[in-house]
Amino acid sequence: MAVSCISDSRELSAVLTGELDHHSAKQVMEELDRRMERELPRRLTIDMGGVTFMDSSGIAVVLRAHRRMAQLQGSVTVTNVPQQAKRVFQAAGLHRIITFL
């Protein structure tokens, strides 16, 4: 799993590529935590267009980012979610609290 982050004017974009599973979730969360702590963004966009597989660990990644952004009084948007991952998020009900585009 690779995480590529770009920051501009208190907006942080994270592009994920590869498999988001229990092996890679910790790495992704640590990178997002580091970048959010350093940049203090108002808006976080997580682009999942390059994710080839996701299990329930992806829920933990997005929820953790959501909680941290709430502490920063910011928002999270998840974009380009693959069909398989979309089903996981919908089953968990995340679409009720997080914006998915």
CYANA upper distance limits for C-alpha pairs under 8 A (distance plus 0.5 A):
  1 MET  CA     16 LEU  CA      7.49
  1 MET  CA     17 THR  CA      6.13
  1 MET  CA     18 GLY  CA      5.04
  1 MET  CA     19 GLU  CA      6.04
  1 MET  CA     20 LEU  CA      6.92
  1 MET  CA     24 SER  CA      6.49
  1 MET  CA     28 VAL  CA      8.26
  2 ALA  CA     16 LEU  CA      6.29
  2 ALA  CA     17 THR  CA      5.72
  2 ALA  CA     18 GLY  CA      7.00
  2 ALA  CA     28 VAL  CA      8.36
  3 VAL  CA     14 ALA  CA      6.91
  3 VAL  CA     15 VAL  CA      6.19
  3 VAL  CA     16 LEU  CA      5.35
  3 VAL  CA     17 THR  CA      7.19
  3 VAL  CA     28 VAL  CA      7.07
  3 VAL  CA     31 GLU  CA      7.93
  4 SER  CA     14 ALA  CA      6.07
  4 SER  CA     15 VAL  CA      5.63
  4 SER  CA     16 LEU  CA      7.17
  5 CYS  CA     12 LEU  CA      7.38
  5 CYS  CA     13 SER  CA      6.02
  5 CYS  CA     14 ALA  CA      4.91
  5 CYS  CA     15 VAL  CA      6.85
  5 CYS  CA     35 ARG  CA      8.26
  6 ILE  CA     12 LEU  CA      6.32
  6 ILE  CA     13 SER  CA      5.70
  6 ILE  CA     14 ALA  CA      7.08
  7 SER  CA     11 GLU  CA      6.11
  7 SER  CA     12 LEU  CA      4.93
  7 SER  CA     13 SER  CA      6.78
  7 SER  CA     39 GLU  CA      7.82
  8 ASP  CA     12 LEU  CA      7.08
  9 SER  CA     41 PRO  CA      8.48
 10 ARG  CA     39 GLU  CA      7.18
 10 ARG  CA     40 LEU  CA      7.14
 10 ARG  CA     41 PRO  CA      4.69
 10 ARG  CA     42 ARG  CA      5.96
 10 ARG  CA     43 ARG  CA      7.31
 11 GLU  CA     41 PRO  CA      5.68
 11 GLU  CA     42 ARG  CA      6.47
 11 GLU  CA     43 ARG  CA      5.39
 11 GLU  CA     44 LEU  CA      6.53
 11 GLU  CA     45 THR  CA      8.37
 12 LEU  CA     36 MET  CA      8.24
 12 LEU  CA     39 GLU  CA      8.13
 12 LEU  CA     41 PRO  CA      6.46
 12 LEU  CA     43 ARG  CA      6.75
 12 LEU  CA     44 LEU  CA      5.35
 12 LEU  CA     45 THR  CA      6.82
 13 SER  CA     44 LEU  CA      6.29
 13 SER  CA     45 THR  CA      5.21
 13 SER  CA     46 ILE  CA      6.51
 13 SER  CA     47 ASP  CA      7.81
 14 ALA  CA     32 LEU  CA      8.26
 14 ALA  CA     44 LEU  CA      8.08
 14 ALA  CA     45 THR  CA      6.67
 14 ALA  CA     46 ILE  CA      5.38
 14 ALA  CA     47 ASP  CA      6.52
 15 VAL  CA     46 ILE  CA      6.54
 15 VAL  CA     47 ASP  CA      5.18
 15 VAL  CA     48 MET  CA      6.81
 15 VAL  CA     49 GLY  CA      8.15
 15 VAL  CA     50 GLY  CA      8.03
 16 LEU  CA     46 ILE  CA      7.87
 16 LEU  CA     47 ASP  CA      6.66
 16 LEU  CA     48 MET  CA      5.83
 16 LEU  CA     49 GLY  CA      7.73
 16 LEU  CA     50 GLY  CA      6.37
 16 LEU  CA     51 VAL  CA      6.64
 17 THR  CA     48 MET  CA      7.51
 17 THR  CA     49 GLY  CA      7.81
 17 THR  CA     50 GLY  CA      4.64
 17 THR  CA     51 VAL  CA      5.25
 17 THR  CA     52 THR  CA      7.74
 18 GLY  CA     50 GLY  CA      6.70
 18 GLY  CA     51 VAL  CA      5.34
 18 GLY  CA     52 THR  CA      5.83
 18 GLY  CA     53 PHE  CA      7.55
 19 GLU  CA     24 SER  CA      7.87
 19 GLU  CA     51 VAL  CA      6.28
 19 GLU  CA     52 THR  CA      5.90
 19 GLU  CA     53 PHE  CA      5.22
 19 GLU  CA     54 MET  CA      6.50
 20 LEU  CA     24 SER  CA      6.24
 20 LEU  CA     25 ALA  CA      6.50
 20 LEU  CA     51 VAL  CA      7.36
 20 LEU  CA     52 THR  CA      8.39
 20 LEU  CA     53 PHE  CA      6.57
 20 LEU  CA     54 MET  CA      5.18
 20 LEU  CA     55 ASP  CA      7.22
 20 LEU  CA     57 SER  CA      7.50
 20 LEU  CA     58 GLY  CA      6.56
 21 ASP  CA     25 ALA  CA      6.27
 21 ASP  CA     53 PHE  CA      8.05
 21 ASP  CA     54 MET  CA      6.14
 21 ASP  CA     55 ASP  CA      5.85
 21 ASP  CA     56 SER  CA      7.83
 21 ASP  CA     57 SER  CA      5.94
 21 ASP  CA     58 GLY  CA      7.21
 22 HIS  CA     26 LYS  CA      7.85
 22 HIS  CA     55 ASP  CA      8.08
 22 HIS  CA     57 SER  CA      5.93
 24 SER  CA     28 VAL  CA      6.87
 25 ALA  CA     29 MET  CA      6.58
 25 ALA  CA     57 SER  CA      6.53
 25 ALA  CA     58 GLY  CA      7.27
 25 ALA  CA     60 ALA  CA      8.39
 25 ALA  CA     61 VAL  CA      6.90
 26 LYS  CA     30 GLU  CA      6.59
 27 GLN  CA     31 GLU  CA      6.72
 28 VAL  CA     32 LEU  CA      6.65
 28 VAL  CA     61 VAL  CA      7.72
 29 MET  CA     33 ASP  CA      6.46
 29 MET  CA     61 VAL  CA      6.28
 29 MET  CA     64 ARG  CA      7.98
 29 MET  CA     65 ALA  CA      8.16
 30 GLU  CA     34 ARG  CA      6.62
 31 GLU  CA     35 ARG  CA      6.71
 32 LEU  CA     36 MET  CA      6.48
 32 LEU  CA     65 ALA  CA      7.77
 33 ASP  CA     37 GLU  CA      6.49
 33 ASP  CA     65 ALA  CA      8.13
 33 ASP  CA     68 ARG  CA      8.49
 34 ARG  CA     38 ARG  CA      6.69
 35 ARG  CA     39 GLU  CA      6.33
 35 ARG  CA     40 LEU  CA      8.37
 36 MET  CA     40 LEU  CA      5.67
 36 MET  CA     41 PRO  CA      6.76
 36 MET  CA     68 ARG  CA      8.49
 40 LEU  CA     72 LEU  CA      7.42
 41 PRO  CA     69 MET  CA      8.30
 41 PRO  CA     72 LEU  CA      7.97
 41 PRO  CA     74 GLY  CA      7.50
 42 ARG  CA     69 MET  CA      7.91
 42 ARG  CA     72 LEU  CA      7.43
 42 ARG  CA     73 GLN  CA      7.31
 42 ARG  CA     74 GLY  CA      4.81
 42 ARG  CA     75 SER  CA      7.02
 43 ARG  CA     69 MET  CA      8.11
 43 ARG  CA     74 GLY  CA      5.88
 43 ARG  CA     75 SER  CA      5.49
 43 ARG  CA     76 VAL  CA      6.51
 43 ARG  CA     77 THR  CA      8.36
 44 LEU  CA     69 MET  CA      8.03
 44 LEU  CA     74 GLY  CA      8.17
 44 LEU  CA     75 SER  CA      6.72
 44 LEU  CA     76 VAL  CA      5.29
 44 LEU  CA     77 THR  CA      6.84
 45 THR  CA     76 VAL  CA      6.29
 45 THR  CA     77 THR  CA      5.31
 45 THR  CA     78 VAL  CA      6.23
 45 THR  CA     79 THR  CA      7.61
 46 ILE  CA     76 VAL  CA      8.00
 46 ILE  CA     77 THR  CA      6.78
 46 ILE  CA     78 VAL  CA      5.22
 46 ILE  CA     79 THR  CA      6.64
 47 ASP  CA     78 VAL  CA      6.45
 47 ASP  CA     79 THR  CA      5.30
 47 ASP  CA     80 ASN  CA      6.34
 47 ASP  CA     81 VAL  CA      7.88
 48 MET  CA     78 VAL  CA      7.67
 48 MET  CA     79 THR  CA      6.58
 48 MET  CA     80 ASN  CA      5.80
 48 MET  CA     81 VAL  CA      5.65
 48 MET  CA     82 PRO  CA      7.60
 49 GLY  CA     79 THR  CA      7.78
 49 GLY  CA     80 ASN  CA      5.12
 49 GLY  CA     81 VAL  CA      6.42
 49 GLY  CA     82 PRO  CA      7.06
 51 VAL  CA     81 VAL  CA      8.42
 51 VAL  CA     82 PRO  CA      7.57
 52 THR  CA     82 PRO  CA      8.26
 53 PHE  CA     84 GLN  CA      7.81
 53 PHE  CA     85 ALA  CA      7.60
 54 MET  CA     58 GLY  CA      6.51
 54 MET  CA     84 GLN  CA      7.86
 54 MET  CA     85 ALA  CA      6.09
 55 ASP  CA     59 ILE  CA      8.41
 55 ASP  CA     85 ALA  CA      7.94
 55 ASP  CA     88 VAL  CA      7.73
 56 SER  CA     60 ALA  CA      7.60
 56 SER  CA     88 VAL  CA      7.32
 57 SER  CA     61 VAL  CA      7.00
 58 GLY  CA     62 VAL  CA      6.81
 59 ILE  CA     63 LEU  CA      6.53
 59 ILE  CA     88 VAL  CA      8.32
 59 ILE  CA     89 PHE  CA      7.10
 59 ILE  CA     92 ALA  CA      8.22
 59 ILE  CA     94 LEU  CA      8.49
 60 ALA  CA     64 ARG  CA      6.45
 61 VAL  CA     65 ALA  CA      6.79
 62 VAL  CA     66 HIS  CA      6.56
 63 LEU  CA     67 ARG  CA      6.65
 64 ARG  CA     68 ARG  CA      6.73
 65 ALA  CA     69 MET  CA      6.56
 65 ALA  CA     76 VAL  CA      7.89
 66 HIS  CA     70 ALA  CA      6.63
 66 HIS  CA     75 SER  CA      7.56
 66 HIS  CA     76 VAL  CA      6.45
 66 HIS  CA     98 ILE  CA      8.05
 67 ARG  CA     71 GLN  CA      6.93
 68 ARG  CA     72 LEU  CA      6.97
 69 MET  CA     73 GLN  CA      6.55
 69 MET  CA     74 GLY  CA      5.35
 69 MET  CA     75 SER  CA      6.26
 69 MET  CA     76 VAL  CA      7.38
 70 ALA  CA     74 GLY  CA      6.00
 70 ALA  CA     75 SER  CA      7.16
 76 VAL  CA     98 ILE  CA      7.04
 76 VAL  CA     99 THR  CA      7.31
 77 THR  CA     98 ILE  CA      7.06
 77 THR  CA     99 THR  CA      5.41
 77 THR  CA    100 PHE  CA      6.32
 77 THR  CA    101 LEU  CA      7.71
 78 VAL  CA     98 ILE  CA      8.17
 78 VAL  CA     99 THR  CA      6.80
 78 VAL  CA    100 PHE  CA      5.30
 78 VAL  CA    101 LEU  CA      6.73
 79 THR  CA    100 PHE  CA      6.33
 79 THR  CA    101 LEU  CA      5.28
 80 ASN  CA    101 LEU  CA      7.14
 81 VAL  CA     85 ALA  CA      6.80
 81 VAL  CA     86 LYS  CA      6.38
 81 VAL  CA    100 PHE  CA      8.27
 81 VAL  CA    101 LEU  CA      8.23
 82 PRO  CA     86 LYS  CA      6.53
 83 GLN  CA     87 ARG  CA      6.86
 84 GLN  CA     88 VAL  CA      7.22
 85 ALA  CA     89 PHE  CA      6.82
 86 LYS  CA     90 GLN  CA      6.57
 87 ARG  CA     91 ALA  CA      6.53
 88 VAL  CA     92 ALA  CA      6.91
 89 PHE  CA     93 GLY  CA      6.77
 89 PHE  CA     94 LEU  CA      6.04
 89 PHE  CA     95 HIS  CA      7.45
 90 GLN  CA     94 LEU  CA      6.62
 90 GLN  CA     95 HIS  CA      6.65
 93 GLY  CA     97 ILE  CA      8.45
 94 LEU  CA     98 ILE  CA      6.43
 95 HIS  CA     99 THR  CA      6.87
 95 HIS  CA    100 PHE  CA      7.11
